[in-house]
Amino acid sequence: MSEVLDGSDLKVIAFDVFGTVVDWYSGIAAEAERILPGIEGGAFALAWRAGYQPAMRSVMERLAAGEGGFTLLDELHMGILEGVLRDFGVSELDSVRKRELNKAWHRLPAWPDAVAGLARLKSRYIICTLSNGNIGLLTEMAKRAGLPWDCVLSAEVFKAYKPDPRTYLGVAAVFDVTPNQVMLAAAHHDDLAAARTCGLRTGYIERPNEFGPARPKDVSPHSDNTLHARDIGALADLLGC
């Protein structure tokens, strides 16, 4: 879509973070190779990320059954990491280095277009995160990568993971706007579809190399999205920033 959208009634742009704003694949691959010499970083990154959805579903099922409390993403990542280390034959990593590796998710690099694109959008809209990452993780990431958020919102705030409607509707409630005055920007069509069911506008961001250059992702437009942009700078163009 190349036509500039009239965003006069749009107030808030909430961003998915992992894959959309930051490059988790290259970040985790580099940290894995630094801390675990001899490990193939790309494979390690993919294996770690592959455990995310199953771990999150398990937590959501427990919460729905009234068993236990909300689990921070840092804790989920550590649980997944234990299994990945076993799978890669790593048995002698002390707790300090294990924690350092787990914190690699706090140190992910921004995509090259992210900081400048966000700054442009910030000049006209409230920009915030809407991520399953916990507040500490997202805040440290923003500080390190220079991400200029107005506000850090996370699953931790709403005690629910996306795609639970409480997350998307929670953004509108925090800023006292209608759902239609919020846009979710994300590189994942399932996230955007869930946001649309809650009345949010949606902006798709192309990230063809989210899973690394050897696993290019289909970034074809989806007609249900409000906007489709090749990157965050292009989203700013489409919104007249």
Secondary structure, 3 states (H helix, E strand, C coil): CCCCCCCCCCCEEEECCECCCECHHHHHHHHHHHHCCCCCHHHHHHHHHHCHHHHHHHHHHHHHCCCCCCCCHHHHHHHHHHHHHHHCCCCCCCHHHHHHHHHHHHHCCECCCHHHHHHHHHCCCEEEEEECCCHHHHHHHHHHHCCCCCEEEEHHHHCCCCCCHHHHHHHHHHHCCCHHHEEEEECCHHHHHHHHHCCCEEEEECCCCCCCCCCCCCCCCCCCCCEEECCHHHHHHHCCC
